[in-house]
């Protein structure tokens, strides 16, 4: 190997600094992403300045919305065991879960579930406790889906594909 030209040393130094900076930035993004994923919902709940919900009817609408989110979550979880269709059967949960989290967060803000004072505070605190239990259940479901996908996702995909092929083979020809 021929000796390195000393006139090019500053350029080599800049290239090495840029190389290590790029690696450092990539590792930094990876760590931040991993921490956000492990922590769950990265957005912090902030209390809304106004603590009043105008009417009891509004409170009932908030409860109906919370109940609908709870029902939807449970239906999705049970559907995972009964409908493994398509080439990515576990991806449907992974696609749906963040949107569900956002809807729960929107409900929390709209209904002021984290405001501890004012009118209907006791009722909102009960709804906040129900929301927190529902979020804990959602995290457990998501952990199970992720664990299953990591350990047995290839089996689930293979089973869904072979079932689709078997259905196609047994359909009457036109």
N, C-alpha and C positions, 0 to 999 in steps of 0.2 A: 504494500500500500504506500503510495507516495506521501511525503510529508504535507501537512495542511498549510495552505498559504496564510501567513500571519495577517495580511491585509483584509482577509475575509472573516477574521475572528469576531468583530462587532456584529456582523450579520448572523454568524452562527449563534452568538449569545442571544440575540433578539429572537431567533428561531426557537431556541431552547426555552426561553421565557414564555413565548407565545404557546408553545406546546404544553408546558406544565400549567399555564393559566387555563387553557382549554380543558385539560383534564380536571383541574380543580373545579371549574365551573360545572362541568358535567357531573362530577361526584356530588357537588353541592346540590344541584337540582334533584339528583337521585335521593339524597338523604332527606331533603325537604318533602319530596313526594311520599317517601316511605313513612315519614313521621305523620303527615296528614292522613294517610290511609290507615295507619294503625290507631290514630287518635279518634277516628270516626269523622263526624261532621266537623269540618275545620272552622266553620263560622261560629262565632260566639253569640249567644243570645243576649241581646241588649234590651233593656226595659224601654218601653215606649214612654215618652214624657207624660202623656195624659193617661190617667188611670181609670177613667170612667168608661163603662160600656153603657150606651144610652138606655137600653131597655132589656127586660127579661127575655123578650122575643129574640133579640140579638144573641143573648147568651145561649138560648136553645138552638139557634142556627149553628153557633160555634160547636155545641155538643154534638149536633147531628153530623157536622163535617168531621169532627174527631172520630165519631163512631164509624163513619163511612171509610175513613183511612184505616182504621183498625180492621174492619171487615175485609177491605181490599187486600191488606197485608196477609191476613190469614188465608184468604182464597188463593192468593199467589203462592204461598208456601205449600198449601195442600195440592195445588195444581202441579207443582214441581214433580210430585210422585206419580201423577197420573197422566201427564202429557209431556213426553220426551220426544218431541218431533223436531224435524229440521236438522241441519248440519251442526248447529250450535245450540243444543238444548239448554245448557246452563247460562248461556249469554243473555237470555231473555231476563233473568233475574238481575244480572249485573247491569243491564241497560235500564231496567225499571227502577232499581233501588235508589240511585241518586235523585231521580225525579221525585220519588215518594218522599225522600228526606227533605227536599226543597218545599214540597207541599205542606209537610208537617211544620216546617219553619215558618212558612207564610201564615199558616193558621195560628201559630203561636204569637206572631207579631200582630196579626189582625185582631185577634181576640184578647191580646194583652195578658197572656197567661203567666208571664213572669213579673207582672206588677203586683206587689204584695199589699198595696193600700187602695183605698177607695171603695166605691160601690161594687158589690158582688165579689169582693176579694176572696171570701171563703169558697164560693163556687169556682172561681177561676183557679184557686189553689188546688182544689180537687181535680179539676180538669188538667192542670199542669202535672199533677202526680200521675194521672192516667196516661198523659202524653209521655212522661219520662219512662214509665213501665213499658209502654208500647215501643219506644225507641230502643230500650234495652232488649226487648224481644226481637226487634228488627236486626239489631247487631248480632244476636245469637243466630238467627236465621241466615244472615249473610255469612257469618263465620262458617256455618255448616255447609252452605252452598260452595264457598270458596275451598273448603277442605275437600269436599267431595269432588269438585272440579279438578283440584290438584292431584288427588289420589286415583280417581276413577273416571275422569272426564273422557279419556279415550274409549273406555268401555261403553259409556253412555252414548257417545257419538256413533260408535260401531253398531250398537244395538238399534239406534234410531235409523241409521242408514240401511241396515239389513231388513228392518221391518218395512221401510219404504220400498225396497226392492221386492220383497215378498208380496206386498200389496199390489205393486205394479204387475208382477208376474201372474197373479191370480185374477186380475181384472179380465172381463170378457173382451175379446177382440172385436173391433168394429169392422 
